[in-house]
Amino acid sequence: MKTKIAVTIGPSSCSVETVKAMALAGASAFRINFSHGSRDEWLKFVKVVREVEDEVGLHLALIGDLRGPSVRIGDLDEPVRLRAGDEAYLVLADRLPGGSDKRIPISNKSILGKFREGHILLMDDGRVVLRVLEGGRDKIALKALTDAIITSRKNIVIQGKDLELPTITEREIEAVRFAVQENFDYIGLSYVRGAEDISMLKGMLLSLGAKDVGIIAKIETPTAVKRLEEIIDSADVILVARGDLGMYFSLEEIPRLQERIVNLCIERGKPVIIATQILGSMIENPIPTRGEIIDVVSAIKQGVDVLMLTGETAIGKYPVEVVKWLSKIIETYEPDIIPQKRRKLRDGDVRDRFAYGVVSLAESLDAVIGVYTRSGKTAMRIASFRPKCRIFSASNSKRTLRKLALIWGIEAIMVSSKDYEEGLNELQSKIEKLIGKGIMVLTYGLREEVLHTVRIIQSRAFGS
């Protein structure tokens, strides 16, 4: 599969058996949501993924997702159930009984003071819609505009408005330190508002000696949409967070926003992930809906790098089945799809031009591409042009191969060589075993040297 699958680990999927089954079914990246659970639980998830990685011989990326400056309600002993038209209250508290009490706890007094009469509040990816009837210092009166079941720790937003909150709190700092200690490959930065937020996280990673950790910028808010170009240029990967976007924008706008974000990422050569409600019905059901299948095929046509499952695998009843279904959809439709291709090169960027030249050469020869890489950047540049041929990327670095597990089209190969020429020799041998007869275009990343190697190999059938 060229389109990659990322899954979220949670209560439904934290066993070695389930993670192994998901990896064998096609998942190449595993997300741990730092909004939930404790450090001990996160550590358990990490150990499970790394154990499975060693057992199945695959390179699996680990993503740590920061909570960010979100506003969440407190804990409820029982869900608050509302009918459309019912009144309820947001109350300054950490925990409440819930149930028929109709009171919803929120512990941040300054946030409570930002809610004004007429504001529309949304929770649970927009499934819960409430109108503020009356503001107050310690209690806010609400009217339910939809039937709702409200449970603990749900994110709450004001429709169409950003709340000015610090991007990285003390809790996020501790989560970043944990991710660095446990060799995570990517960190997801939530509620990004501009390049300065990404620079802040980069500085933190640099101070921790972890400059190679990739940053995934999540596009979730109106401010992020307005400053989209600078965010794409600053981050390593972009994530279209459809659930949160759907709480700030009207639902009919989301497909247009998704298309715009994906198009701009491909134009600028940045990997892009689509997340939230990919196969959402499979949280409760063993098969997806027809509409969900069409949605997935549309994303493949757009040329996204990754489809990310969230609740489907974290809390759903069928975590393995949902990965199998997503793999089946990708494998069924990908061979007949020509994804959107990158047409624009960055001005004056010789590395971009080199990658484009390698792709053009390989496609004209109907060849496969093999690239030896230490950092993964050349392989990523080649993949950004969405070549119709296979891309094999070799490295002696596990970190590099794990990071490439998120990149469209790349098939990762571990080699022992640290030398570029020797690395190409080892890669050539391994590709010959995989493809048998065929043509290979082999290279490595541009270096500050006069001579650079691009090999064209016409391989005979292996073993003949």
C-alpha positions in Angstrom: 0.0 0.0 0.0 1.2 3.5 -0.8 -1.3 5.3 1.4 -0.2 4.6 5.0 -2.4 3.7 8.0 -1.9 5.2 11.5 -3.9 3.9 14.5 -4.5 5.2 18.0 -3.8 2.9 21.0 -6.3 2.9 23.8 -8.3 0.6 26.1 -9.5 -1.5 23.1 -6.1 -2.0 21.5 -3.3 -2.0 24.1 -2.5 -5.7 24.2 0.4 -7.2 22.3 -1.9 -9.5 20.4 -4.1 -6.6 19.2 -1.2 -4.4 18.2 0.5 -7.2 16.4 -2.7 -8.0 14.5 -3.1 -4.3 13.5 0.5 -4.1 12.4 0.1 -7.3 10.3 -3.1 -5.9 8.9 -1.4 -2.8 7.6 -0.9 -0.2 10.4 2.6 1.4 10.1 2.2 4.1 12.8 0.9 4.1 16.3 -0.5 7.2 18.1 -0.6 7.7 21.8 -2.9 10.5 22.9 -1.4 12.3 25.8 -4.8 13.9 26.6 -5.7 10.6 28.2 -4.1 8.2 30.6 -1.1 8.4 32.8 2.7 8.2 32.3 2.6 4.5 33.3 -0.1 3.8 30.8 1.8 5.6 28.0 4.9 3.6 28.9 3.0 0.4 28.6 1.8 1.3 25.1 5.3 2.2 24.0 6.7 -1.2 25.3 3.9 -3.1 23.5 4.6 -1.3 20.1 8.3 -1.9 20.4 7.9 -5.5 21.3 5.6 -6.1 18.3 8.0 -4.2 16.1 10.8 -6.6 17.0 8.6 -9.6 16.7 7.1 -8.9 13.2 10.2 -7.3 11.7 8.5 -4.1 10.6 9.5 -0.4 11.3 6.6 1.2 13.2 6.4 5.0 13.9 5.4 6.2 17.3 3.4 9.4 17.5 2.9 11.3 20.8 -0.1 13.6 20.5 0.0 16.6 22.9 -3.3 17.8 24.4 -2.6 21.5 23.6 -4.6 24.5 24.9 -7.9 22.7 24.8 -10.7 23.4 27.3 -12.2 20.2 28.8 -15.0 19.6 31.2 -14.3 17.9 34.5 -15.2 14.4 35.7 -18.7 13.1 35.8 -19.6 10.0 37.9 -22.5 9.4 35.4 -23.1 10.8 31.9 -25.4 13.9 31.7 -28.2 13.0 29.3 -30.1 15.8 27.6 -32.9 16.1 25.2 -33.0 19.0 22.7 -34.6 21.9 24.6 -33.4 20.8 28.0 -31.6 23.3 30.2 -28.3 22.4 31.9 -25.5 24.3 33.7 -21.7 24.6 33.4 -20.6 24.8 37.0 -17.2 25.7 38.5 -16.0 22.3 39.8 -13.6 19.5 39.2 -16.1 16.7 39.6 -19.9 16.3 39.8 -22.4 13.4 40.1 -23.8 13.9 36.6 -26.9 11.9 35.7 -30.2 13.8 36.1 -28.3 16.5 38.0 -27.9 18.4 34.7 -24.7 20.1 36.0 -21.5 19.9 34.0 -18.2 20.6 35.8 -15.5 22.9 34.5 -12.5 23.7 36.7 -11.0 26.8 34.9 -12.7 30.0 36.2 -11.1 32.3 33.6 -12.5 30.1 30.8 -15.9 30.1 32.4 -15.9 33.9 32.3 -15.3 33.9 28.5 -18.7 32.3 27.7 -21.3 34.9 26.7 -25.1 34.8 26.1 -25.7 33.5 22.6 -22.4 31.6 22.2 -22.8 28.2 20.7 -20.8 25.6 22.5 -19.8 22.3 20.9 -18.5 19.0 22.4 -17.7 15.5 21.2 -16.6 16.4 17.6 -19.7 18.6 17.2 -22.3 16.0 18.2 -23.2 18.0 21.3 -24.5 21.5 20.6 -25.5 23.9 23.4 -26.4 27.6 23.5 -25.4 29.9 26.3 -28.5 31.4 27.9 -26.9 33.4 30.6 -23.3 34.0 31.7 -22.0 34.1 35.2 -18.9 33.9 37.3 -19.5 30.5 38.8 -22.3 29.1 36.7 -23.4 29.3 33.1 -27.0 28.4 32.0 -27.2 26.4 28.8 -29.9 25.1 26.4 -29.3 21.8 24.5 -29.9 22.2 20.8 -29.4 18.5 20.2 -30.0 15.3 22.1 -26.8 14.8 24.0 -24.9 12.3 26.2 -22.1 14.2 27.9 -19.2 12.2 29.5 -16.1 13.2 31.4 -13.2 15.2 30.0 -14.8 16.1 26.7 -13.3 19.0 24.8 -15.5 22.1 24.6 -15.2 25.0 22.1 -17.1 28.2 21.2 -18.2 27.8 17.6 -16.2 30.0 15.3 -14.0 31.4 18.0 -10.4 30.7 19.2 -9.7 31.1 22.9 -6.3 32.7 23.6 -4.5 30.1 25.7 -0.8 29.1 25.9 0.1 26.5 23.3 2.4 24.5 25.6 1.5 24.1 29.3 3.5 22.4 32.1 1.6 19.1 31.3 2.7 19.4 27.6 6.3 19.9 28.7 6.3 16.7 30.8 4.7 14.8 27.8 7.4 16.1 25.5 10.1 15.0 27.9 8.5 11.5 28.1 8.3 11.3 24.3 12.0 12.2 24.0 13.0 9.7 26.7 11.1 6.9 25.0 12.4 7.7 21.4 9.1 8.8 19.9 9.4 9.5 16.2 6.8 12.3 15.9 5.1 14.7 18.3 1.7 16.1 17.3 1.2 19.8 18.3 -2.5 20.6 18.9 -4.2 23.9 18.3 -1.3 25.4 16.3 -1.9 29.1 15.6 1.2 29.9 13.7 4.9 29.3 13.0 5.9 30.6 16.4 4.1 27.7 18.1 6.1 25.2 16.0 9.4 27.1 16.7 8.7 26.9 20.4 8.4 23.1 20.3 11.5 22.9 18.0 13.4 24.9 20.5 12.3 22.6 23.3 13.3 19.5 21.4 16.7 21.0 20.5 17.3 21.7 24.2 16.5 18.1 25.0 18.9 16.8 22.3 16.0 15.5 20.1 16.2 17.7 17.0 15.4 14.6 14.8 11.9 14.2 16.3 9.4 15.2 13.7 6.6 17.8 14.4 3.1 17.2 13.2 1.1 20.4 13.1 -2.6 19.8 13.6 -4.9 22.1 11.7 -7.9 22.6 14.0 -8.9 26.2 14.3 -9.8 29.3 12.3 -6.5 30.9 13.1 -4.6 27.9 11.8 -6.6 28.0 8.6 -5.8 31.7 8.1 -2.1 31.1 8.7 -2.0 27.8 6.8 1.0 28.5 4.5 3.4 29.5 7.2 2.4 26.5 9.3 3.0 24.1 6.4 6.4 25.6 5.7 7.4 25.3 9.4 6.2 21.9 10.4 7.4 18.4 9.3 4.0 16.9 8.7 0.5 18.4 8.6 -2.6 16.8 10.1 -6.2 17.7 9.0 -8.1 17.3 12.3 -11.6 17.1 10.8 -13.3 16.6 14.2 -12.1 19.8 15.7 -12.4 21.7 12.4 -16.1 20.6 12.4 -16.5 22.3 15.8 -15.3 25.7 14.5 -16.6 25.6 10.9 -20.0 24.5 9.6 -19.9 20.8 8.5 -20.5 21.5 4.8 -17.3 23.5 4.8 -15.1 20.6 6.0 -14.6 18.8 2.6 -13.6 22.1 1.0 -11.1 22.8 3.8 -9.7 19.3 3.7 -9.2 19.6 -0.1 -7.5 23.0 0.3 -5.1 21.9 3.0 -4.2 18.6 1.2 -3.6 20.5 -2.1 -1.4 23.0 -0.4 0.6 20.3 1.4 1.2 18.4 -1.8 2.1 21.6 -3.7 4.8 22.4 -1.0 6.0 18.8 -0.7 4.8 18.3 2.9 3.4 15.0 4.2 -0.3 15.2 5.1 -2.5 13.1 7.4 -6.3 13.0 7.5 -7.8 12.1 10.9 -11.2 11.7 12.6 -14.2 9.6 11.6 -12.3 7.8 8.9 -14.5 4.7 9.5 -16.3 6.1 12.6 -19.3 3.8 12.4 -16.9 0.9 13.2 -16.6 2.0 16.7 -19.8 0.1 17.2 -20.3 -1.9 14.0 -18.1 -4.6 12.4 -18.4 -3.2 8.8 -18.1 0.4 7.5 -20.8 2.4 5.7 -20.8 3.0 2.0 -20.3 6.7 2.6 -17.2 6.0 4.7 -15.7 3.9 1.9 -16.4 6.7 -0.6 -14.7 9.2 1.8 -11.6 7.0 2.1 -11.4 6.6 -1.7 -11.7 10.4 -2.1 -8.8 10.9 0.3 -6.6 8.4 -1.6 -7.4 10.3 -4.9 -6.3 13.5 -3.2 -2.9 11.9 -2.5 -2.8 12.0 1.3 0.1 10.2 2.9 -1.7 8.8 5.9 -5.2 7.9 7.1 -5.4 8.0 10.8 -7.8 6.0 12.9 -8.7 7.5 16.3 -11.7 6.3 18.3 -12.1 3.4 16.0 -9.0 1.7 17.4 -8.7 3.4 20.8 -12.2 2.7 22.2 -14.0 0.8 19.4 -15.2 -2.7 19.5 -13.4 -3.9 16.4 -9.9 -2.4 16.4 -8.3 -5.1 14.2 -11.3 -5.4 11.8 -11.2 -1.6 11.1 -7.6 -1.8 10.1 -8.3 -4.7 7.9 -11.2 -2.9 6.3 -9.1 0.2 5.7 -6.3 -1.9 4.1 -8.9 -3.6 1.9 -10.3 -0.3 0.6 -6.8 1.0 -0.1 -5.6 -2.2 -1.8 -8.8 -2.4 -3.9 -8.7 1.2 -5.3 -5.1 2.3 -5.2 -4.0 0.4 -8.3 -6.5 2.3 -10.4 -6.0 5.7 -8.9 -3.5 8.3 -10.1 -3.2 10.6 -7.0 -2.9 14.3 -7.2 0.8 15.1 -8.1 3.1 17.8 -7.0 3.8 20.2 -9.9 5.6 23.1 -8.2 9.2 23.1 -7.2 10.6 25.3 -4.5 12.5 28.1 -6.1 16.3 27.6 -6.1 16.0 24.3 -4.2 18.4 22.0 -6.0 17.4 19.0 -3.8 13.8 19.4 -4.9 15.0 19.5 -8.5 17.2 16.5 -8.0 14.3 14.5 -6.5 12.0 15.5 -9.4 14.7 14.4 -11.9 15.1 11.0 -10.3 11.3 10.5 -10.4 11.1 11.6 -14.1 14.0 9.3 -15.0 12.5 6.3 -13.2 9.1 6.8 -14.7 10.5 7.2 -18.2 12.3 3.8 -17.8 9.4 2.1 -16.0 11.9 1.5 -13.2 11.7 1.2 -9.4 13.5 3.8 -7.3 16.0 2.9 -4.6 17.4 5.6 -2.4 19.9 5.2 0.4 19.3 7.8 3.1 20.6 8.7 6.5 18.0 11.3 7.5 15.2 10.2 5.2 14.8 13.7 3.6 15.8 12.6 0.1 13.3 9.7 0.2 10.6 12.1 1.4 11.3 14.5 -1.4 11.1 11.8 -4.0 7.8 10.5 -2.5 6.4 14.1 -2.5 6.2 13.8 -6.3 3.9 10.8 -6.0 5.8 8.6 -8.6 3.8 5.8 -10.2 6.8 3.4 -9.6 7.7 1.7 -6.3 10.1 3.6 -3.9 12.5 1.6 -1.8 14.3 3.5 0.9 17.3 2.0 2.8 19.0 3.2 5.9 21.1 1.8 8.7 19.1 4.0 11.1 16.0 2.6 12.8 14.9 6.1 13.6 15.0 7.1 9.9 13.0 4.0 8.8 10.4 4.5 11.5 9.9 8.1 10.4 9.5 7.0 6.8 6.6 4.7 8.0 4.4 7.8 7.7 5.4 8.7 4.1 3.4 7.9 1.0 4.7 5.1 -1.1 7.9 4.3 0.7 8.9 0.7 1.4 11.6 0.7 4.1 14.7 -1.6 4.0 17.2 -1.9 6.8 20.9 -2.1 5.7 24.1 -2.3 7.8 26.2 0.0 5.6 27.0 3.6 6.8 28.9 4.4 3.6 26.8 5.8 0.7 28.3 3.6 -2.1 28.3 0.5 0.0 24.7 1.3 1.1 23.7 1.4 -2.6 25.3 -2.0 -3.2 23.4 -3.5 -0.3 20.2 -1.9 -1.4 20.6 -3.1 -4.9 21.0 -6.7 -3.7 17.9 -6.5 -1.5 15.7 -4.9 -4.3 16.8 -7.6 -6.7 15.5 -10.3 -4.3 12.2 -8.4 -4.0 11.5 -7.6 -7.7 13.5 -10.1 -9.7 13.8 -8.9 -13.3 13.5 -5.2 -13.9 15.1 -1.8 -14.0 16.3 0.1 -10.9 17.3 3.8 -10.5 19.5 4.0 -7.4 20.8 7.1 -5.7 21.3 8.8 -2.4 20.9 12.4 -1.1 22.9 15.2 -2.6 26.1 16.0 -0.6 28.7 18.7 -0.8 30.9 16.7 -3.2 31.8 17.1 -6.8 30.8 13.6 -7.9 27.3 12.1 -7.2 26.1 8.6 -8.1 22.9 7.8 -9.9 22.9 4.2 -11.0 20.6 2.6 -13.7 20.6 -1.2 -13.2 18.9 -3.6 -15.5 18.5 -6.6 -13.3 18.1 -10.1 -14.5 15.6 -12.4 -12.8 17.1 -13.2 -9.4 18.7 -16.6 -9.2 18.7 -17.2 -13.0 
